[in-house]
Amino acid sequence: MSVMLMLAAAVSNSPDCKNTTIQSELNECAQTEFAEADRALNAQWKTTVRIFRERSREDEARLRVAQRAWLTFRDADCAARWPFDLGISLDKMLHINCLTKLTIERTDTLAELAKDI
């Protein structure tokens, strides 16, 4: 029963992402959206890397190198576009939104790669 109460409390503490105008809640909503995009990316990654591995270990290795490079690019690109030191309250949300956008695009790219093989 205490687990049910903890879950209910967690849900009730979650912001209404569609209606909030409070920056800290908008940041939390952006973080939640990024976490969902990251989970989708990881799921697609597992599928795509399995398909590449079945084709050849060399193809899998090249895909892993590309993914590591993409992760470095994504993080650096968003840091350059939306650094946290601009001194505005939107910094964090804009940075996270950038990460989310690029992560969704990469998920789509990985899905296309898996289909093309």
For each residue, the residues with C-beta under 8 A, 3 or more apart:
1: 4 5
2: 5 6
3: 6 7
4: 1 7 8
5: 1 2 8 9
6: 2 3 9 10
7: 3 4 10 11
8: 4 5 11 12
9: 5 6 12 13
10: 6 7 13 14
11: 7 8 14
12: 8 9
13: 9 10
14: 10 11 28 32
15: 20 22 25 26 28 29
16: 19 20 25
17: 20 25 26 29 32 33
18:
19: 16
20: 15 16 17 25 26 29
21: 26
22: 15 25 26
23: 26 27 89 90 93
24: 27 28
25: 15 16 17 20 22 28 29
26: 15 17 20 21 22 23 29 30 93
27: 23 24 30 31 92 93 96
28: 14 15 24 25 31 32
29: 15 17 20 25 26 32 33
30: 26 27 33 34 92 93 96 97 100
31: 27 28 34 35 96
32: 14 17 28 29 35 36
33: 17 29 30 36 37 96 97 100
34: 30 31 37 38 96 99 100 103
35: 31 32 38 39
36: 32 33 39 40
37: 33 34 40 41 99 100 103 104 107
38: 34 35 41 42 103
39: 35 36 42 43
40: 36 37 43 44 103 104 107
41: 37 38 44 45 103 104 106 107 110
42: 38 39 45 46
43: 39 40 46 47
44: 40 41 47 48 107 110 111 114
45: 41 42 48 49 67 110
46: 42 43 49 50
47: 43 44 50 51 110 111 114
48: 44 45 51 52 63 110 111 113 114
49: 45 46 52 53 60 63 64
50: 46 47 53 54
51: 47 48 54 55 114 117
52: 48 49 55 56 59 60 62 63 113 117
53: 49 50 56 57 59 60
54: 50 51
55: 51 52 59 60 117
56: 52 53 59 60
57: 53 60 61
58: 61 62
59: 52 53 55 56 62 63
60: 49 52 53 55 56 57 63 64
61: 57 58 64 65
62: 52 58 59 65 66
63: 48 49 52 59 60 66 67 113
64: 49 60 61 67 68
65: 61 62 68 69
66: 62 63 69 70
67: 45 63 64 70 71
68: 64 65 71 72
69: 65 66 72 73
70: 66 67 73 74 106
71: 67 68 74 75
72: 68 69 75 76
73: 69 70 76 77
74: 70 71 77 78 99 102 103 106
75: 71 72 78 79 99
76: 72 73 79 80
77: 73 74 80 81 98 102
78: 74 75 81 82 95 98 99 102
79: 75 76 82 83 95
80: 76 77 83
81: 77 78 94 95 98
82: 78 79 86 91 94 95 97 98
83: 79 80 86 91 95
84: 91 92 95
85: 91
86: 82 83 91
87: 91
88: 91
89: 23
90: 23 93 94
91: 82 83 84 85 86 87 88 94 95
92: 27 30 84 95 96
93: 23 26 27 30 90 96 97
94: 81 82 90 91 97 98
95: 78 79 81 82 83 84 91 92 98 99
96: 27 30 31 33 34 92 93 99 100
97: 30 33 82 93 94 100 101
98: 77 78 81 82 94 95 101 102
99: 34 37 74 75 78 95 96 102 103
100: 30 33 34 37 96 97 103 104
101: 97 98 104 105
102: 74 77 78 98 99 105 106
103: 34 37 38 40 41 74 99 100 106 107
104: 37 40 41 100 101 107 108
105: 101 102 108 109
106: 41 70 74 102 103 109 110
107: 37 40 41 44 103 104 110 111
108: 104 105 111 112
109: 105 106 112 113
110: 41 44 45 47 48 106 107 113 114
111: 44 47 48 107 108 114 115
112: 108 109 115 116
113: 48 52 63 109 110 116 117
114: 44 47 48 51 110 111 117
115: 111 112
116: 112 113
117: 51 52 55 113 114
